[in-house]
Amino acid sequence: MAAKIDATLGSYDRMKEVKEFDESKMGVKGLSDSGIMTIPHIFVHDPQTLANLKPSSKNTTTTIPIIDLSNINSPAHRHKIVDQVKSAAKTFGFFHVINHGVPVSVLDETVNTVKAFHEQSYEDRAKYYKRNEGKGVMYATNTDLYRTSAASWCDSLQVWMAPERSKAEEIPEVCREGVVAWDLHATKVADDVLELLSEGLGLERRRFKELTFSEQRLLVGHCYPYCPQPDRTVGIKAHTDGSILTVLLRNHVPGLQVKHENEWLDVEPVPGGLIINAGDMLQIISNGEYKSVEHRVLANSWKEARISIVIFFGLTKWREGGYYGPLPELLSPEKPPIYRDFTEQELQENFYSKGLDSKSLVEVDLGFENIILSPLVRNCTNFRNISKELACLRKHSSNINGLKIA
């Protein structure tokens, strides 16, 4: 890779420095523990990204919704909870859940076990440092370290829980029990929320369960150590999740932000709460009813590390022929599909080739603009907005659902 030029950094060989850092296996935690005052070049982001990190000029008090699940099984209250979850997923794409059935002691223990892994000695952490995306256990700094234009100030422990579960002996002993237990608790919460989301679309309660969403699960334990220059980098860059649903548990250290109406909202910790967010897959299969929104984590200026544990729930049951898209029962002449069909391989290749630098899959790669259009449809001149594009398709296509991918 050619040397990069930056007015503030001078000339340096980025790929060389990335390789040296990665092979050291020290991670961001190692850099932070060493007492450095200046972050390495590979973590410095471009001026535009850094300028966007500054607080909004608007004095907003908007926050993501907090939804109480304590009466989830009460016929008298369930419909109200369904409406709340539906509204939150349509409007924000993110929401807190409280009284979700998981004891606070379990939440605290889960955070502590993941924190314990990251606080081990360099030698103990380095045993697990590797890059084997897609299987087993992996500890590394940034899964997209070699693909991204600037690294993020975060280390991550990844543990695949399904469909091919990591072997118990592969999971670090210091957090093994907590990780396995949390997988069970988080899956139960996700199952409950998916039922509510399904009902919110007028579908049968178990419709999403039929897609075996919980049979593809990736648990990731993030550590955001203290950063000496938080105004020059990020904890995790702005992105959307490719999952159907994500369940997030974190400690009290702030940093998470969610984009809402073109403004970045701080998501403050809620004691005893979990954060739920819709992924790209949920936006696609709901035909845009639920929103997968951008979120990011600021570099940590606290002396204490920020710890978060996320479980991504993916889709494993694919249609005959290997394609997937909006659920057929949500489509009608009035509500035609706004996303093209795609394959699982295409989805995975997109993520692993582009990493978090890419825009949302639903905005670019799986969007309407990539459908193969008939010659008649291509002759339509105005494709500047989706409603006119759909009208054009309805006019010239007798079988809109039969369109195939590019």
C-alpha positions as CSV (number, residue, x, y, z in Angstrom):
1,M,0.0,0.0,0.0
2,A,1.4,3.4,-1.0
3,A,2.4,5.9,1.7
4,K,-0.5,8.1,2.7
5,I,-0.1,11.9,3.1
6,D,-2.0,13.8,5.8
7,A,-1.4,17.5,6.7
8,T,-1.4,16.6,10.4
9,L,0.4,13.2,10.2
10,G,2.9,13.7,7.5
11,S,3.9,10.7,5.2
12,Y,3.6,7.2,6.5
13,D,3.1,3.7,5.2
14,R,-0.3,2.8,6.7
15,M,-0.3,-0.9,5.8
16,K,3.1,-1.4,7.3
17,E,2.0,0.2,10.6
18,V,-1.3,-1.8,10.6
19,K,0.7,-5.0,10.1
20,E,3.1,-4.1,12.9
21,F,0.4,-3.3,15.3
22,D,-1.7,-6.4,14.5
23,E,1.3,-8.7,14.8
24,S,2.2,-7.2,18.2
25,K,-1.2,-8.6,19.5
26,M,-1.2,-5.9,22.2
27,G,-4.5,-4.5,21.1
28,V,-5.8,-1.0,22.0
29,K,-5.9,-2.1,25.7
30,G,-2.1,-2.7,25.5
31,L,-1.6,0.8,24.0
32,S,-3.7,2.4,26.7
33,D,-2.0,0.5,29.5
34,S,1.4,1.6,28.2
35,G,0.6,5.2,29.1
36,I,0.9,6.6,25.6
37,M,-0.1,10.3,25.2
38,T,-0.4,10.3,21.4
39,I,-2.4,7.7,19.5
40,P,-0.8,5.9,16.6
41,H,-1.4,7.3,13.1
42,I,-3.6,4.3,12.1
43,F,-6.2,5.4,14.5
44,V,-6.5,9.0,13.4
45,H,-9.7,9.7,11.4
46,D,-10.2,12.2,8.6
47,P,-11.2,15.8,9.5
48,Q,-14.7,15.4,8.2
49,T,-15.4,12.4,10.5
50,L,-13.8,14.2,13.4
51,A,-15.8,17.4,12.8
52,N,-19.0,15.3,12.8
53,L,-18.2,14.1,16.4
54,K,-18.8,17.6,17.9
55,P,-22.0,18.1,19.9
56,S,-25.0,19.1,17.9
57,S,-25.8,22.9,17.9
58,K,-29.4,22.0,18.6
59,N,-30.5,21.8,22.2
60,T,-32.4,18.4,22.0
61,T,-33.7,16.4,24.8
62,T,-34.9,13.5,22.6
63,T,-34.0,10.1,23.8
64,I,-34.7,6.6,22.6
65,P,-37.8,5.0,24.1
66,I,-37.8,2.9,27.3
67,I,-40.3,0.0,27.2
68,D,-41.4,-2.0,30.2
69,L,-41.9,-5.7,29.5
70,S,-43.2,-6.7,32.9
71,N,-46.7,-7.3,31.6
72,I,-45.7,-8.9,28.3
73,N,-47.9,-12.0,29.0
74,S,-50.9,-10.1,30.2
75,P,-53.7,-10.0,27.6
76,A,-54.8,-6.7,29.0
77,H,-51.4,-5.1,28.5
78,R,-49.7,-6.9,25.7
79,H,-51.4,-4.9,22.9
80,K,-50.0,-1.7,24.4
81,I,-46.5,-3.1,24.6
82,V,-46.8,-4.3,21.0
83,D,-47.7,-0.8,19.9
84,Q,-44.8,0.7,21.9
85,V,-42.3,-1.7,20.4
86,K,-43.7,-1.2,16.9
87,S,-43.5,2.6,17.2
88,A,-39.9,2.5,18.6
89,A,-38.7,0.2,15.8
90,K,-40.3,2.3,13.1
91,T,-39.2,5.7,14.5
92,F,-35.9,5.2,16.2
93,G,-34.8,1.6,15.3
94,F,-33.4,1.5,18.9
95,F,-35.1,1.2,22.3
96,H,-34.4,0.2,25.9
97,V,-36.3,-2.7,27.5
98,I,-36.6,-3.0,31.3
99,N,-38.2,-5.7,33.5
100,H,-37.2,-8.1,30.7
101,G,-36.9,-11.1,33.0
102,V,-33.1,-11.1,33.5
103,P,-32.0,-10.4,37.1
104,V,-29.7,-7.4,37.6
105,S,-27.2,-9.7,39.2
106,V,-26.9,-11.7,36.0
107,L,-26.4,-8.5,34.0
108,D,-23.6,-7.3,36.4
109,E,-21.9,-10.7,36.4
110,T,-21.9,-10.8,32.5
111,V,-20.3,-7.4,32.3
112,N,-17.7,-8.4,34.9
113,T,-16.7,-11.6,33.2
114,V,-16.1,-9.9,29.9
115,K,-14.3,-7.1,31.6
116,A,-12.1,-9.7,33.4
117,F,-11.1,-11.1,30.0
118,H,-10.0,-7.7,28.7
119,E,-8.2,-6.9,32.0
120,Q,-6.0,-10.0,31.8
121,S,-2.3,-9.6,31.2
122,Y,-1.1,-9.0,27.7
123,E,0.3,-12.6,27.6
124,D,-3.1,-14.1,28.5
125,R,-5.1,-12.0,26.0
126,A,-2.6,-12.6,23.2
127,K,-3.2,-16.3,23.3
128,Y,-6.6,-15.6,21.7
129,Y,-5.5,-12.8,19.3
130,K,-6.3,-14.0,15.8
131,R,-8.3,-13.3,12.6
132,N,-10.7,-16.1,11.8
133,E,-13.9,-14.3,11.0
134,G,-17.0,-16.4,10.7
135,K,-16.2,-19.2,13.2
136,G,-15.0,-20.1,16.6
137,V,-13.5,-17.6,19.0
138,M,-11.5,-14.5,18.0
139,Y,-9.9,-11.7,19.9
140,A,-8.7,-8.7,17.9
141,T,-8.7,-5.0,17.4
142,N,-11.2,-4.2,14.6
143,T,-12.4,-7.0,12.4
144,D,-12.0,-4.7,9.5
145,L,-8.5,-3.5,10.5
146,Y,-7.0,-4.2,7.1
147,R,-10.0,-2.9,5.1
148,T,-10.8,0.3,6.9
149,S,-9.3,3.7,6.2
150,A,-8.8,4.4,9.9
151,A,-8.9,2.1,12.9
152,S,-11.3,2.4,15.9
153,W,-10.2,2.6,19.5
154,C,-11.8,-0.7,20.5
155,D,-10.8,-4.4,21.2
156,S,-13.3,-7.2,20.7
157,L,-13.8,-10.8,21.8
158,Q,-16.0,-12.7,19.3
159,V,-17.6,-16.0,20.2
160,W,-19.9,-17.8,17.7
161,M,-22.8,-19.4,19.6
162,A,-24.7,-20.8,16.6
163,P,-25.1,-22.4,14.1
164,E,-21.7,-23.9,14.8
165,R,-21.2,-23.3,18.5
166,S,-17.7,-22.5,19.7
167,K,-16.2,-25.4,21.8
168,A,-16.3,-24.8,25.5
169,E,-12.5,-25.1,25.7
170,E,-12.0,-22.5,23.0
171,I,-13.8,-19.8,25.1
172,P,-11.4,-18.1,27.6
173,E,-11.9,-19.7,31.0
174,V,-12.1,-16.3,32.8
175,C,-15.4,-15.5,31.0
176,R,-16.6,-18.9,29.8
177,E,-19.4,-19.5,32.3
178,G,-20.7,-15.9,31.9
179,V,-20.6,-16.0,28.1
180,V,-22.5,-19.2,27.8
181,A,-25.1,-18.1,30.4
182,W,-25.6,-14.8,28.8
183,D,-26.3,-16.4,25.4
184,L,-29.3,-18.2,26.9
185,H,-30.7,-15.1,28.7
186,A,-30.2,-12.8,25.7
187,T,-31.8,-15.3,23.3
188,K,-34.9,-15.5,25.5
189,V,-35.2,-11.6,25.5
190,A,-34.7,-11.5,21.7
191,D,-37.3,-14.2,21.2
192,D,-39.8,-12.2,23.3
193,V,-39.1,-8.9,21.4
194,L,-39.3,-10.6,18.0
195,E,-42.8,-11.9,18.9
196,L,-43.8,-8.3,19.7
197,L,-42.3,-7.0,16.4
198,S,-44.1,-9.8,14.5
199,E,-47.4,-8.9,16.0
200,G,-46.8,-5.2,15.3
201,L,-46.8,-6.1,11.6
202,G,-50.1,-8.0,11.9
203,L,-48.2,-11.3,11.5
204,E,-48.6,-14.5,13.5
205,R,-46.7,-14.2,16.8
206,R,-44.1,-16.9,15.9
207,R,-43.5,-15.8,12.3
208,F,-40.0,-14.5,12.9
209,K,-39.2,-17.6,14.9
210,E,-40.0,-19.6,11.8
211,L,-37.1,-17.9,10.1
212,T,-34.9,-19.5,12.8
213,F,-33.4,-16.1,13.7
214,S,-31.9,-17.4,16.9
215,E,-30.0,-20.2,15.2
216,Q,-27.3,-17.8,14.0
217,R,-25.8,-15.9,16.9
218,L,-22.6,-14.1,17.3
219,L,-21.6,-12.7,20.8
220,V,-19.1,-9.9,20.9
221,G,-17.6,-8.5,24.0
222,H,-16.2,-5.0,23.3
223,C,-13.7,-3.1,25.4
224,Y,-13.2,0.6,24.9
225,P,-10.1,1.6,27.0
226,Y,-9.2,5.1,28.0
227,C,-8.1,7.1,24.9
228,P,-5.6,10.0,25.4
229,Q,-6.9,11.8,22.3
230,P,-10.6,11.0,22.0
231,D,-11.1,14.0,19.6
232,R,-8.9,12.3,17.0
233,T,-10.5,8.9,16.7
234,V,-13.7,6.9,17.4
235,G,-14.7,3.9,19.5
236,I,-16.6,2.4,16.6
237,K,-17.4,4.3,13.5
238,A,-21.0,5.0,12.3
239,H,-22.6,1.8,10.9
240,T,-25.7,-0.3,10.9
241,D,-26.0,-3.9,12.0
242,G,-26.5,-6.6,9.3
243,S,-28.5,-8.7,11.8
244,I,-32.2,-9.2,12.2
245,L,-32.0,-8.0,15.8
246,T,-29.2,-7.0,18.2
247,V,-29.3,-7.2,22.0
248,L,-26.8,-4.9,23.8
249,L,-25.7,-5.0,27.4
250,R,-23.2,-2.5,28.7
251,N,-21.6,-1.0,31.8
252,H,-22.2,2.6,33.1
253,V,-19.6,4.3,30.9
254,P,-21.3,6.4,28.2
255,G,-20.4,6.7,24.5
256,L,-23.1,5.1,22.4
257,Q,-24.9,7.5,20.0
258,V,-27.8,6.8,17.6
259,K,-28.7,8.9,14.6
260,H,-32.2,10.2,14.6
261,E,-33.6,12.8,12.1
262,N,-30.0,13.6,11.1
263,E,-28.9,14.3,14.7
264,W,-26.7,12.2,16.9
265,L,-28.5,11.3,20.2
266,D,-26.6,10.2,23.3
267,V,-27.9,7.0,24.6
268,E,-27.4,7.1,28.4
269,P,-27.3,3.9,30.4
270,V,-30.6,2.8,32.0
271,P,-30.0,0.8,35.2
272,G,-31.1,-2.8,34.7
273,G,-32.0,-2.2,31.1
274,L,-31.0,-3.7,27.8
275,I,-30.8,-2.0,24.4
276,I,-32.5,-3.5,21.4
277,N,-31.9,-2.4,17.9
278,A,-33.3,-3.5,14.5
279,G,-30.7,-4.7,11.9
280,D,-30.6,-4.4,8.1
281,M,-32.2,-7.8,7.8
282,L,-35.2,-6.8,9.8
283,Q,-35.7,-3.6,7.7
284,I,-35.6,-5.7,4.6
285,I,-37.9,-8.5,5.6
286,S,-40.4,-6.0,7.0
287,N,-40.3,-4.2,3.7
288,G,-39.1,-1.0,5.4
289,E,-41.6,-1.0,8.2
290,Y,-38.9,-1.3,10.8
291,K,-35.7,0.8,10.6
292,S,-32.1,-0.1,10.8
293,V,-30.4,3.1,11.8
294,E,-26.8,4.3,12.1
295,H,-25.1,4.3,15.4
296,R,-21.6,4.8,16.7
297,V,-19.5,4.8,19.8
298,L,-17.3,7.8,20.8
299,A,-13.7,7.2,21.9
300,N,-13.6,6.8,25.7
301,S,-12.3,9.7,27.6
302,W,-13.1,8.0,31.0
303,K,-10.2,6.4,32.9
304,E,-12.4,3.4,33.3
305,A,-13.0,1.1,30.3
306,R,-16.3,1.0,28.6
307,I,-17.6,-2.6,28.3
308,S,-20.4,-3.7,26.1
309,I,-21.7,-7.2,25.2
310,V,-23.8,-7.6,22.0
311,I,-25.4,-10.6,20.5
312,F,-26.3,-10.4,16.8
313,F,-29.2,-12.6,15.7
314,G,-29.1,-13.5,12.1
315,L,-31.3,-15.3,9.5
316,T,-30.6,-18.9,8.8
317,K,-33.7,-20.2,6.9
318,W,-33.6,-19.1,3.3
319,R,-36.2,-19.4,0.5
320,E,-36.0,-22.1,-2.1
321,G,-33.3,-21.1,-4.5
322,G,-31.3,-19.3,-1.8
323,Y,-32.9,-15.9,-2.1
324,Y,-34.5,-13.7,0.5
325,G,-36.2,-10.3,0.6
326,P,-39.4,-8.8,2.0
327,L,-41.9,-11.3,3.5
328,P,-44.5,-12.1,0.9
329,E,-47.4,-11.6,3.3
330,L,-46.4,-8.0,3.8
331,L,-46.6,-7.2,0.1
332,S,-49.6,-6.1,-2.0
333,P,-50.3,-3.9,-5.0
334,E,-50.4,-0.9,-2.6
335,K,-47.2,-2.0,-0.8
336,P,-44.9,-3.6,-3.4
337,P,-41.4,-4.7,-2.4
338,I,-38.9,-1.8,-2.0
339,Y,-35.9,-4.2,-1.7
340,R,-34.6,-6.7,-4.2
341,D,-34.0,-10.4,-3.3
342,F,-30.5,-11.3,-2.4
343,T,-28.5,-14.4,-1.3
344,E,-26.8,-15.1,2.0
345,Q,-23.4,-15.4,0.2
346,E,-23.9,-11.9,-1.3
347,L,-24.8,-10.5,2.1
348,Q,-21.7,-12.0,3.8
349,E,-19.3,-11.1,1.0
350,N,-20.5,-7.5,1.1
351,F,-19.8,-7.2,4.8
352,Y,-16.4,-8.9,4.9
353,S,-15.2,-7.0,1.8
354,K,-16.3,-3.5,2.9
355,G,-16.4,-3.7,6.7
356,L,-17.9,-0.8,8.8
357,D,-16.7,1.9,6.3
358,S,-19.6,0.9,4.0
359,K,-23.0,2.5,4.2
360,S,-26.0,0.5,5.3
361,L,-26.7,-2.6,3.2
362,V,-30.3,-1.5,2.9
363,E,-29.4,1.9,1.7
364,V,-26.9,0.8,-1.0
365,D,-26.2,-2.8,-1.8
366,L,-29.6,-4.4,-1.2
367,G,-31.7,-1.4,-2.2
368,F,-34.2,-0.9,-4.9
369,E,-31.8,0.6,-7.3
370,N,-30.0,-2.7,-7.8
371,I,-33.0,-4.7,-9.1
372,I,-32.7,-5.8,-12.7
373,L,-35.3,-3.8,-14.5
374,S,-37.1,-4.7,-17.7
375,P,-36.2,-2.6,-20.8
376,L,-39.6,-0.9,-20.5
377,V,-38.9,0.1,-16.9
378,R,-35.4,1.3,-17.8
379,N,-37.0,3.8,-20.2
380,C,-38.8,5.5,-17.3
381,T,-37.1,8.8,-16.9
382,N,-37.7,9.8,-13.3
383,F,-36.2,7.5,-10.7
384,R,-35.3,10.2,-8.2
385,N,-37.7,8.9,-5.6
386,I,-38.9,5.5,-4.7
387,S,-42.6,6.2,-5.1
388,K,-42.2,7.2,-8.7
389,E,-40.0,4.2,-9.3
390,L,-42.5,1.8,-7.9
391,A,-45.3,3.4,-9.9
392,C,-43.2,2.9,-13.0
393,L,-42.6,-0.8,-12.1
394,R,-46.3,-1.3,-11.5
395,K,-47.1,0.2,-14.9
396,H,-44.7,-2.0,-16.8
397,S,-44.4,-5.2,-14.8
398,S,-47.1,-7.8,-14.3
399,N,-45.1,-9.7,-11.8
400,I,-43.1,-7.4,-9.5
401,N,-42.3,-10.2,-7.1
402,G,-40.6,-12.1,-9.9
403,L,-37.8,-9.6,-10.4
404,K,-34.4,-11.1,-9.8
405,I,-31.2,-9.6,-8.4
406,A,-28.5,-7.9,-10.4
